[in-house]
Amino acid sequence: MTEPVNLNRFRKDKARAEKKARADENAVKFGRTKAQKDLDRARAEKADRDLDGKKRE
């Protein structure tokens, strides 16, 4: 005979695996590297500095 299977554990493990797979897909689709985030941040700061430099008083 085979060993009995806990169906609740099986169901939860399956849901956990599906959630992990979905998270991995989203990380690939929407994730950005630290270098990309730093570059965007630097560009935004430079744009702010340039705009401040062109303000009238």
CHARMM internal coordinates of N, CA and C (Angstrom, degrees):
IC EDIT
DIST 1 N 1 CA 1.4583
DIST 1 CA 1 C 1.5223
ANGL 1 N 1 CA 1 C 110.33
DIST 1 C 2 N 1.2972
ANGL 1 CA 1 C 2 N 113.32
DIHE 1 N 1 CA 1 C 2 N 153.25
DIST 2 N 2 CA 1.4652
ANGL 1 C 2 N 2 CA 118.60
DIHE 1 CA 1 C 2 N 2 CA 177.72
DIST 2 CA 2 C 1.5160
ANGL 2 N 2 CA 2 C 110.35
DIHE 1 C 2 N 2 CA 2 C -90.40
DIST 2 C 3 N 1.2878
ANGL 2 CA 2 C 3 N 114.61
DIHE 2 N 2 CA 2 C 3 N 165.75
DIST 3 N 3 CA 1.4558
ANGL 2 C 3 N 3 CA 120.66
DIHE 2 CA 2 C 3 N 3 CA -179.25
DIST 3 CA 3 C 1.5365
ANGL 3 N 3 CA 3 C 109.35
DIHE 2 C 3 N 3 CA 3 C -78.55
DIST 3 C 4 N 1.3242
ANGL 3 CA 3 C 4 N 118.54
DIHE 3 N 3 CA 3 C 4 N 139.58
DIST 4 N 4 CA 1.4740
ANGL 3 C 4 N 4 CA 120.29
DIHE 3 CA 3 C 4 N 4 CA 179.58
DIST 4 CA 4 C 1.5366
ANGL 4 N 4 CA 4 C 110.86
DIHE 3 C 4 N 4 CA 4 C -64.26
DIST 4 C 5 N 1.3287
ANGL 4 CA 4 C 5 N 114.38
DIHE 4 N 4 CA 4 C 5 N 148.97
DIST 5 N 5 CA 1.4585
ANGL 4 C 5 N 5 CA 120.41
DIHE 4 CA 4 C 5 N 5 CA -178.25
DIST 5 CA 5 C 1.5252
ANGL 5 N 5 CA 5 C 108.65
DIHE 4 C 5 N 5 CA 5 C -108.90
DIST 5 C 6 N 1.3191
ANGL 5 CA 5 C 6 N 115.61
DIHE 5 N 5 CA 5 C 6 N 133.25
DIST 6 N 6 CA 1.4524
ANGL 5 C 6 N 6 CA 120.67
DIHE 5 CA 5 C 6 N 6 CA 175.63
DIST 6 CA 6 C 1.5316
ANGL 6 N 6 CA 6 C 107.46
DIHE 5 C 6 N 6 CA 6 C -82.26
DIST 6 C 7 N 1.3346
ANGL 6 CA 6 C 7 N 116.28
DIHE 6 N 6 CA 6 C 7 N 109.63
DIST 7 N 7 CA 1.4592
ANGL 6 C 7 N 7 CA 120.39
DIHE 6 CA 6 C 7 N 7 CA -174.28
DIST 7 CA 7 C 1.5229
ANGL 7 N 7 CA 7 C 112.07
DIHE 6 C 7 N 7 CA 7 C -68.37
DIST 7 C 8 N 1.3298
ANGL 7 CA 7 C 8 N 117.87
DIHE 7 N 7 CA 7 C 8 N -33.09
DIST 8 N 8 CA 1.4704
ANGL 7 C 8 N 8 CA 119.71
DIHE 7 CA 7 C 8 N 8 CA 178.29
DIST 8 CA 8 C 1.5248
ANGL 8 N 8 CA 8 C 110.15
DIHE 7 C 8 N 8 CA 8 C -64.76
DIST 8 C 9 N 1.3111
ANGL 8 CA 8 C 9 N 116.57
DIHE 8 N 8 CA 8 C 9 N -42.65
DIST 9 N 9 CA 1.4644
ANGL 8 C 9 N 9 CA 120.18
DIHE 8 CA 8 C 9 N 9 CA 179.18
DIST 9 CA 9 C 1.5251
ANGL 9 N 9 CA 9 C 110.37
DIHE 8 C 9 N 9 CA 9 C -64.74
DIST 9 C 10 N 1.3267
ANGL 9 CA 9 C 10 N 116.48
DIHE 9 N 9 CA 9 C 10 N -41.23
DIST 10 N 10 CA 1.4616
ANGL 9 C 10 N 10 CA 120.80
DIHE 9 CA 9 C 10 N 10 CA 178.90
DIST 10 CA 10 C 1.5264
ANGL 10 N 10 CA 10 C 110.57
DIHE 9 C 10 N 10 CA 10 C -61.98
DIST 10 C 11 N 1.3263
ANGL 10 CA 10 C 11 N 116.72
DIHE 10 N 10 CA 10 C 11 N -44.79
DIST 11 N 11 CA 1.4624
ANGL 10 C 11 N 11 CA 121.81
DIHE 10 CA 10 C 11 N 11 CA -179.56
DIST 11 CA 11 C 1.5296
ANGL 11 N 11 CA 11 C 110.59
DIHE 10 C 11 N 11 CA 11 C -62.99
DIST 11 C 12 N 1.3122
ANGL 11 CA 11 C 12 N 117.10
DIHE 11 N 11 CA 11 C 12 N -45.07
DIST 12 N 12 CA 1.4641
ANGL 11 C 12 N 12 CA 120.99
DIHE 11 CA 11 C 12 N 12 CA -179.23
DIST 12 CA 12 C 1.5266
ANGL 12 N 12 CA 12 C 111.38
DIHE 11 C 12 N 12 CA 12 C -67.23
DIST 12 C 13 N 1.3241
ANGL 12 CA 12 C 13 N 116.98
DIHE 12 N 12 CA 12 C 13 N -39.98
DIST 13 N 13 CA 1.4668
ANGL 12 C 13 N 13 CA 120.15
DIHE 12 CA 12 C 13 N 13 CA 177.89
DIST 13 CA 13 C 1.5283
ANGL 13 N 13 CA 13 C 110.97
DIHE 12 C 13 N 13 CA 13 C -63.24
DIST 13 C 14 N 1.3235
ANGL 13 CA 13 C 14 N 116.19
DIHE 13 N 13 CA 13 C 14 N -40.04
DIST 14 N 14 CA 1.4614
ANGL 13 C 14 N 14 CA 120.66
DIHE 13 CA 13 C 14 N 14 CA 179.49
DIST 14 CA 14 C 1.5330
ANGL 14 N 14 CA 14 C 110.21
DIHE 13 C 14 N 14 CA 14 C -65.78
DIST 14 C 15 N 1.3263
ANGL 14 CA 14 C 15 N 117.35
DIHE 14 N 14 CA 14 C 15 N -43.80
DIST 15 N 15 CA 1.4647
ANGL 14 C 15 N 15 CA 121.03
DIHE 14 CA 14 C 15 N 15 CA 179.00
DIST 15 CA 15 C 1.5261
ANGL 15 N 15 CA 15 C 110.75
DIHE 14 C 15 N 15 CA 15 C -64.25
DIST 15 C 16 N 1.3214
ANGL 15 CA 15 C 16 N 116.75
DIHE 15 N 15 CA 15 C 16 N -39.20
DIST 16 N 16 CA 1.4664
ANGL 15 C 16 N 16 CA 121.45
DIHE 15 CA 15 C 16 N 16 CA 179.41
DIST 16 CA 16 C 1.5315
ANGL 16 N 16 CA 16 C 110.53
DIHE 15 C 16 N 16 CA 16 C -64.44
DIST 16 C 17 N 1.3178
ANGL 16 CA 16 C 17 N 116.46
DIHE 16 N 16 CA 16 C 17 N -41.06
DIST 17 N 17 CA 1.4651
ANGL 16 C 17 N 17 CA 120.71
DIHE 16 CA 16 C 17 N 17 CA 179.57
DIST 17 CA 17 C 1.5321
ANGL 17 N 17 CA 17 C 110.97
DIHE 16 C 17 N 17 CA 17 C -66.99
DIST 17 C 18 N 1.3312
ANGL 17 CA 17 C 18 N 117.38
DIHE 17 N 17 CA 17 C 18 N -39.73
DIST 18 N 18 CA 1.4575
ANGL 17 C 18 N 18 CA 120.64
DIHE 17 CA 17 C 18 N 18 CA 178.17
DIST 18 CA 18 C 1.5286
ANGL 18 N 18 CA 18 C 110.97
DIHE 17 C 18 N 18 CA 18 C -65.28
DIST 18 C 19 N 1.3182
ANGL 18 CA 18 C 19 N 116.15
DIHE 18 N 18 CA 18 C 19 N -40.48
DIST 19 N 19 CA 1.4682
ANGL 18 C 19 N 19 CA 120.63
DIHE 18 CA 18 C 19 N 19 CA 179.08
DIST 19 CA 19 C 1.5298
ANGL 19 N 19 CA 19 C 110.46
DIHE 18 C 19 N 19 CA 19 C -64.77
DIST 19 C 20 N 1.3162
ANGL 19 CA 19 C 20 N 117.01
DIHE 19 N 19 CA 19 C 20 N -40.50
DIST 20 N 20 CA 1.4677
ANGL 19 C 20 N 20 CA 121.68
DIHE 19 CA 19 C 20 N 20 CA 178.24
DIST 20 CA 20 C 1.5276
ANGL 20 N 20 CA 20 C 110.56
DIHE 19 C 20 N 20 CA 20 C -64.48
DIST 20 C 21 N 1.3259
ANGL 20 CA 20 C 21 N 117.06
DIHE 20 N 20 CA 20 C 21 N -41.68
DIST 21 N 21 CA 1.4636
ANGL 20 C 21 N 21 CA 121.14
DIHE 20 CA 20 C 21 N 21 CA 179.37
DIST 21 CA 21 C 1.5265
ANGL 21 N 21 CA 21 C 110.29
DIHE 20 C 21 N 21 CA 21 C -63.86
DIST 21 C 22 N 1.3241
ANGL 21 CA 21 C 22 N 116.85
DIHE 21 N 21 CA 21 C 22 N -42.15
DIST 22 N 22 CA 1.4591
ANGL 21 C 22 N 22 CA 121.06
DIHE 21 CA 21 C 22 N 22 CA 178.81
DIST 22 CA 22 C 1.5327
ANGL 22 N 22 CA 22 C 110.55
DIHE 21 C 22 N 22 CA 22 C -64.56
DIST 22 C 23 N 1.3212
ANGL 22 CA 22 C 23 N 117.23
DIHE 22 N 22 CA 22 C 23 N -39.80
DIST 23 N 23 CA 1.4689
ANGL 22 C 23 N 23 CA 121.43
DIHE 22 CA 22 C 23 N 23 CA 178.54
DIST 23 CA 23 C 1.5227
ANGL 23 N 23 CA 23 C 110.70
DIHE 22 C 23 N 23 CA 23 C -64.61
DIST 23 C 24 N 1.3243
ANGL 23 CA 23 C 24 N 116.89
DIHE 23 N 23 CA 23 C 24 N -40.69
DIST 24 N 24 CA 1.4677
ANGL 23 C 24 N 24 CA 120.30
DIHE 23 CA 23 C 24 N 24 CA 178.26
DIST 24 CA 24 C 1.5257
ANGL 24 N 24 CA 24 C 111.35
DIHE 23 C 24 N 24 CA 24 C -64.26
DIST 24 C 25 N 1.3398
ANGL 24 CA 24 C 25 N 116.76
DIHE 24 N 24 CA 24 C 25 N -39.97
DIST 25 N 25 CA 1.4606
ANGL 24 C 25 N 25 CA 120.32
DIHE 24 CA 24 C 25 N 25 CA 177.95
DIST 25 CA 25 C 1.5226
ANGL 25 N 25 CA 25 C 110.34
DIHE 24 C 25 N 25 CA 25 C -62.71
DIST 25 C 26 N 1.3309
ANGL 25 CA 25 C 26 N 116.85
DIHE 25 N 25 CA 25 C 26 N -43.42
DIST 26 N 26 CA 1.4568
ANGL 25 C 26 N 26 CA 120.59
DIHE 25 CA 25 C 26 N 26 CA -179.68
DIST 26 CA 26 C 1.5205
ANGL 26 N 26 CA 26 C 111.37
DIHE 25 C 26 N 26 CA 26 C -67.30
DIST 26 C 27 N 1.3053
ANGL 26 CA 26 C 27 N 117.73
DIHE 26 N 26 CA 26 C 27 N -34.70
DIST 27 N 27 CA 1.4606
ANGL 26 C 27 N 27 CA 120.82
DIHE 26 CA 26 C 27 N 27 CA 178.67
DIST 27 CA 27 C 1.5178
ANGL 27 N 27 CA 27 C 110.25
DIHE 26 C 27 N 27 CA 27 C -64.16
DIST 27 C 28 N 1.3095
ANGL 27 CA 27 C 28 N 116.72
DIHE 27 N 27 CA 27 C 28 N -38.73
DIST 28 N 28 CA 1.4635
ANGL 27 C 28 N 28 CA 120.53
DIHE 27 CA 27 C 28 N 28 CA 178.41
DIST 28 CA 28 C 1.5272
ANGL 28 N 28 CA 28 C 109.82
DIHE 27 C 28 N 28 CA 28 C -71.43
DIST 28 C 29 N 1.3217
ANGL 28 CA 28 C 29 N 116.30
DIHE 28 N 28 CA 28 C 29 N -40.19
DIST 29 N 29 CA 1.4536
ANGL 28 C 29 N 29 CA 120.83
DIHE 28 CA 28 C 29 N 29 CA -174.79
DIST 29 CA 29 C 1.5321
ANGL 29 N 29 CA 29 C 112.30
DIHE 28 C 29 N 29 CA 29 C -73.62
DIST 29 C 30 N 1.3368
ANGL 29 CA 29 C 30 N 117.34
DIHE 29 N 29 CA 29 C 30 N -43.19
DIST 30 N 30 CA 1.4525
ANGL 29 C 30 N 30 CA 121.07
DIHE 29 CA 29 C 30 N 30 CA -171.53
DIST 30 CA 30 C 1.5199
ANGL 30 N 30 CA 30 C 114.10
DIHE 29 C 30 N 30 CA 30 C -113.49
DIST 30 C 31 N 1.3039
ANGL 30 CA 30 C 31 N 117.73
DIHE 30 N 30 CA 30 C 31 N -12.50
DIST 31 N 31 CA 1.4512
ANGL 30 C 31 N 31 CA 120.32
DIHE 30 CA 30 C 31 N 31 CA -174.80
DIST 31 CA 31 C 1.5193
ANGL 31 N 31 CA 31 C 112.30
DIHE 30 C 31 N 31 CA 31 C -72.33
DIST 31 C 32 N 1.3178
ANGL 31 CA 31 C 32 N 115.28
DIHE 31 N 31 CA 31 C 32 N 148.52
DIST 32 N 32 CA 1.4577
ANGL 31 C 32 N 32 CA 120.69
DIHE 31 CA 31 C 32 N 32 CA 176.54
DIST 32 CA 32 C 1.5210
ANGL 32 N 32 CA 32 C 108.00
DIHE 31 C 32 N 32 CA 32 C -128.84
DIST 32 C 33 N 1.3089
ANGL 32 CA 32 C 33 N 114.81
DIHE 32 N 32 CA 32 C 33 N 150.80
DIST 33 N 33 CA 1.4515
ANGL 32 C 33 N 33 CA 119.18
DIHE 32 CA 32 C 33 N 33 CA 179.99
DIST 33 CA 33 C 1.5236
ANGL 33 N 33 CA 33 C 109.26
DIHE 32 C 33 N 33 CA 33 C -77.30
DIST 33 C 34 N 1.3047
ANGL 33 CA 33 C 34 N 115.86
DIHE 33 N 33 CA 33 C 34 N 165.07
DIST 34 N 34 CA 1.4585
ANGL 33 C 34 N 34 CA 120.93
DIHE 33 CA 33 C 34 N 34 CA 179.35
DIST 34 CA 34 C 1.5249
ANGL 34 N 34 CA 34 C 110.33
DIHE 33 C 34 N 34 CA 34 C -62.77
DIST 34 C 35 N 1.3107
ANGL 34 CA 34 C 35 N 117.30
DIHE 34 N 34 CA 34 C 35 N -37.69
DIST 35 N 35 CA 1.4581
ANGL 34 C 35 N 35 CA 121.28
DIHE 34 CA 34 C 35 N 35 CA 179.16
DIST 35 CA 35 C 1.5301
ANGL 35 N 35 CA 35 C 110.84
DIHE 34 C 35 N 35 CA 35 C -62.27
DIST 35 C 36 N 1.3227
ANGL 35 CA 35 C 36 N 117.16
DIHE 35 N 35 CA 35 C 36 N -40.90
DIST 36 N 36 CA 1.4578
ANGL 35 C 36 N 36 CA 120.72
DIHE 35 CA 35 C 36 N 36 CA 178.54
DIST 36 CA 36 C 1.5246
ANGL 36 N 36 CA 36 C 110.88
DIHE 35 C 36 N 36 CA 36 C -65.25
DIST 36 C 37 N 1.3269
ANGL 36 CA 36 C 37 N 116.66
DIHE 36 N 36 CA 36 C 37 N -41.85
DIST 37 N 37 CA 1.4697
ANGL 36 C 37 N 37 CA 120.41
DIHE 36 CA 36 C 37 N 37 CA 178.62
DIST 37 CA 37 C 1.5209
ANGL 37 N 37 CA 37 C 110.50
DIHE 36 C 37 N 37 CA 37 C -64.08
DIST 37 C 38 N 1.3369
ANGL 37 CA 37 C 38 N 117.48
DIHE 37 N 37 CA 37 C 38 N -42.78
DIST 38 N 38 CA 1.4623
ANGL 37 C 38 N 38 CA 121.19
DIHE 37 CA 37 C 38 N 38 CA 179.33
DIST 38 CA 38 C 1.5278
ANGL 38 N 38 CA 38 C 110.90
DIHE 37 C 38 N 38 CA 38 C -64.01
DIST 38 C 39 N 1.3245
ANGL 38 CA 38 C 39 N 117.34
DIHE 38 N 38 CA 38 C 39 N -39.87
DIST 39 N 39 CA 1.4532
ANGL 38 C 39 N 39 CA 121.13
DIHE 38 CA 38 C 39 N 39 CA 179.05
DIST 39 CA 39 C 1.5308
ANGL 39 N 39 CA 39 C 110.47
DIHE 38 C 39 N 39 CA 39 C -63.68
DIST 39 C 40 N 1.3134
ANGL 39 CA 39 C 40 N 117.80
DIHE 39 N 39 CA 39 C 40 N -45.10
DIST 40 N 40 CA 1.4656
ANGL 39 C 40 N 40 CA 120.94
DIHE 39 CA 39 C 40 N 40 CA 178.08
DIST 40 CA 40 C 1.5198
ANGL 40 N 40 CA 40 C 111.40
DIHE 39 C 40 N 40 CA 40 C -62.67
DIST 40 C 41 N 1.3213
ANGL 40 CA 40 C 41 N 116.03
DIHE 40 N 40 CA 40 C 41 N -40.66
DIST 41 N 41 CA 1.4610
ANGL 40 C 41 N 41 CA 120.44
DIHE 40 CA 40 C 41 N 41 CA 179.31
DIST 41 CA 41 C 1.5263
ANGL 41 N 41 CA 41 C 110.53
DIHE 40 C 41 N 41 CA 41 C -64.35
DIST 41 C 42 N 1.3268
ANGL 41 CA 41 C 42 N 117.34
DIHE 41 N 41 CA 41 C 42 N -43.08
DIST 42 N 42 CA 1.4585
ANGL 41 C 42 N 42 CA 121.69
DIHE 41 CA 41 C 42 N 42 CA 179.30
DIST 42 CA 42 C 1.5281
ANGL 42 N 42 CA 42 C 111.03
DIHE 41 C 42 N 42 CA 42 C -64.59
DIST 42 C 43 N 1.3156
ANGL 42 CA 42 C 43 N 117.20
DIHE 42 N 42 CA 42 C 43 N -40.62
DIST 43 N 43 CA 1.4658
ANGL 42 C 43 N 43 CA 120.34
DIHE 42 CA 42 C 43 N 43 CA 178.41
DIST 43 CA 43 C 1.5294
ANGL 43 N 43 CA 43 C 110.88
DIHE 42 C 43 N 43 CA 43 C -64.29
DIST 43 C 44 N 1.3187
ANGL 43 CA 43 C 44 N 117.60
DIHE 43 N 43 CA 43 C 44 N -40.69
DIST 44 N 44 CA 1.4671
ANGL 43 C 44 N 44 CA 121.27
DIHE 43 CA 43 C 44 N 44 CA 179.04
DIST 44 CA 44 C 1.5244
ANGL 44 N 44 CA 44 C 110.48
DIHE 43 C 44 N 44 CA 44 C -65.20
DIST 44 C 45 N 1.3243
ANGL 44 CA 44 C 45 N 116.83
DIHE 44 N 44 CA 44 C 45 N -42.24
DIST 45 N 45 CA 1.4635
ANGL 44 C 45 N 45 CA 119.75
DIHE 44 CA 44 C 45 N 45 CA 178.54
DIST 45 CA 45 C 1.5250
ANGL 45 N 45 CA 45 C 111.25
DIHE 44 C 45 N 45 CA 45 C -64.28
DIST 45 C 46 N 1.3273
ANGL 45 CA 45 C 46 N 117.28
DIHE 45 N 45 CA 45 C 46 N -39.76
DIST 46 N 46 CA 1.4649
ANGL 45 C 46 N 46 CA 120.48
DIHE 45 CA 45 C 46 N 46 CA 178.82
DIST 46 CA 46 C 1.5218
ANGL 46 N 46 CA 46 C 110.11
DIHE 45 C 46 N 46 CA 46 C -65.64
DIST 46 C 47 N 1.3161
ANGL 46 CA 46 C 47 N 117.73
DIHE 46 N 46 CA 46 C 47 N -40.06
DIST 47 N 47 CA 1.4615
ANGL 46 C 47 N 47 CA 121.05
DIHE 46 CA 46 C 47 N 47 CA 178.46
DIST 47 CA 47 C 1.5319
ANGL 47 N 47 CA 47 C 109.98
DIHE 46 C 47 N 47 CA 47 C -63.05
DIST 47 C 48 N 1.3239
ANGL 47 CA 47 C 48 N 117.59
DIHE 47 N 47 CA 47 C 48 N -40.44
DIST 48 N 48 CA 1.4672
ANGL 47 C 48 N 48 CA 121.32
DIHE 47 CA 47 C 48 N 48 CA 177.41
DIST 48 CA 48 C 1.5188
ANGL 48 N 48 CA 48 C 110.90
DIHE 47 C 48 N 48 CA 48 C -63.72
DIST 48 C 49 N 1.3306
ANGL 48 CA 48 C 49 N 117.37
DIHE 48 N 48 CA 48 C 49 N -43.63
DIST 49 N 49 CA 1.4675
ANGL 48 C 49 N 49 CA 121.14
DIHE 48 CA 48 C 49 N 49 CA 178.95
DIST 49 CA 49 C 1.5220
ANGL 49 N 49 CA 49 C 111.13
DIHE 48 C 49 N 49 CA 49 C -63.30
DIST 49 C 50 N 1.3307
ANGL 49 CA 49 C 50 N 116.72
DIHE 49 N 49 CA 49 C 50 N -42.90
DIST 50 N 50 CA 1.4571
ANGL 49 C 50 N 50 CA 120.61
DIHE 49 CA 49 C 50 N 50 CA 179.69
DIST 50 CA 50 C 1.5270
ANGL 50 N 50 CA 50 C 110.88
DIHE 49 C 50 N 50 CA 50 C -63.61
DIST 50 C 51 N 1.3243
ANGL 50 CA 50 C 51 N 116.67
DIHE 50 N 50 CA 50 C 51 N -41.39
DIST 51 N 51 CA 1.4534
ANGL 50 C 51 N 51 CA 120.85
DIHE 50 CA 50 C 51 N 51 CA 179.38
DIST 51 CA 51 C 1.5266
ANGL 51 N 51 CA 51 C 110.69
DIHE 50 C 51 N 51 CA 51 C -66.42
DIST 51 C 52 N 1.3213
ANGL 51 CA 51 C 52 N 117.59
DIHE 51 N 51 CA 51 C 52 N -42.01
DIST 52 N 52 CA 1.4584
ANGL 51 C 52 N 52 CA 121.05
DIHE 51 CA 51 C 52 N 52 CA 178.70
DIST 52 CA 52 C 1.5280
ANGL 52 N 52 CA 52 C 110.71
DIHE 51 C 52 N 52 CA 52 C -63.94
DIST 52 C 53 N 1.3153
ANGL 52 CA 52 C 53 N 117.03
DIHE 52 N 52 CA 52 C 53 N -34.02
DIST 53 N 53 CA 1.4611
ANGL 52 C 53 N 53 CA 120.79
DIHE 52 CA 52 C 53 N 53 CA -179.37
DIST 53 CA 53 C 1.5165
ANGL 53 N 53 CA 53 C 112.67
DIHE 52 C 53 N 53 CA 53 C -70.92
DIST 53 C 54 N 1.3135
ANGL 53 CA 53 C 54 N 118.29
DIHE 53 N 53 CA 53 C 54 N -19.25
DIST 54 N 54 CA 1.4638
ANGL 53 C 54 N 54 CA 121.90
DIHE 53 CA 53 C 54 N 54 CA -177.61
DIST 54 CA 54 C 1.5213
ANGL 54 N 54 CA 54 C 112.84
DIHE 53 C 54 N 54 CA 54 C -102.21
DIST 54 C 55 N 1.3240
ANGL 54 CA 54 C 55 N 117.47
DIHE 54 N 54 CA 54 C 55 N 5.40
DIST 55 N 55 CA 1.4651
ANGL 54 C 55 N 55 CA 120.22
DIHE 54 CA 54 C 55 N 55 CA 179.21
DIST 55 CA 55 C 1.5267
ANGL 55 N 55 CA 55 C 110.27
DIHE 54 C 55 N 55 CA 55 C -73.70
DIST 55 C 56 N 1.3152
ANGL 55 CA 55 C 56 N 113.67
DIHE 55 N 55 CA 55 C 56 N 147.28
DIST 56 N 56 CA 1.4662
ANGL 55 C 56 N 56 CA 119.33
DIHE 55 CA 55 C 56 N 56 CA 174.03
DIST 56 CA 56 C 1.5075
ANGL 56 N 56 CA 56 C 109.00
DIHE 55 C 56 N 56 CA 56 C -88.58
DIST 56 C 57 N 1.2911
ANGL 56 CA 56 C 57 N 114.59
DIHE 56 N 56 CA 56 C 57 N 156.96
DIST 57 N 57 CA 1.4609
ANGL 56 C 57 N 57 CA 118.05
DIHE 56 CA 56 C 57 N 57 CA 176.96
DIST 57 CA 57 C 1.4939
ANGL 57 N 57 CA 57 C 111.46
DIHE 56 C 57 N 57 CA 57 C -112.39
END
COOR INIT
IC SEED 1 N 1 CA 1 C
IC BUILD
